[in-house]
Amino acid sequence: MAALDELPTASRETQHQPPTRASPSRDAMDWDGVRVFLAIAREGSMRAAGRALGLSQPTIARRLTAFEAGFGAQPLFDRLPEGVRLNTAGEQLLAAAEDAENAMLALERRRAAASPVLRGTVRVSAGECAAGFLARCLSGGTTAPLPSGITLELLQPLPPADLTRREADLALRHRPPDSGDYYVAKLGTFAVAAYRRRGNDTDAWVAYTEEQSQGQSHEQARWVQRQVDETGMPVALRASSMLMHVEAIRGGTGRGVLPCYIGDGQPLLERLTPPIPELAATYWMIVHRDLRRAPCVRAVIDWMKVLFAQQRDAIAGIV
């Protein structure tokens, strides 16, 4: 009888049990493996891929092995003395991996934009002139300062930061992009003039490096080199960065060109020329549209617009 009494109870329990949910597949894709695969393909070595992703070389190698295991354990790269190279199997995965990456990056941008929190770090990619201007004006540069919860991080990456990949949240560049899903706004134009230490009558120049002076992407360096070539004046110093030029000119090493917002703000310096038209540097603000509405990014966009508007005379060299 006891056995008969227990039977209906067990049957009822079976009938009322909630359906069991299917557990995630053990073979589910590890999306970090996609990032590692693409980084190795782009960088050409595990060490370089590790630097790009901020991971150690053993971690990169381990994740690549796990990623390859998901594709029948067949190698996706040829191991060469100078690094690694995609083989046929890897090349067949490349386009799909890039599509997956683009989808993940889009989700990342939209997740960041969905946060209502007005606190965090906003990374801005900019050249030396614009980055220095932002740094100088961060405190007290406008009547509408940044909210206190926002930290500005200024970057000068080479090559320029890829906004689609969120290597930066915003970029300040000399020209708008030719294509892409971006919000773009013209901010202003920095005037540039020649300066020397006040009362210093040296004819020597503070110039940029020979490589910069002969290249095609640095108009200020080429302009100074033309003055040297045409006048025969000596070069007292060649230096690659604007900060080095400021210190050398302030110290009386020689004359050189500087953005007017810097030169005019130095009591020790005097301007030798009016603003030089061909050296004027126009800046455009660029942000991916997915991030434009993020509260922190929106606050930085608004702050930059006010800053450039209120400092218009200073950056234009109007004294």
Helices and strands as residue ranges (DSSP letters): H 2-16, H 31-43, H 46-53, H 57-69, E 77-80, E 83-86, H 88-114, E 120-125, H 128-137, E 150-155, E 170-173, E 182-190, E 192-197, E 205-207, H 210-214, H 219-231, E 235-238, H 242-250, E 256-259, H 260-263, E 269-271, G 277-279, E 281-288, H 289-292, H 295-310, H 312-315
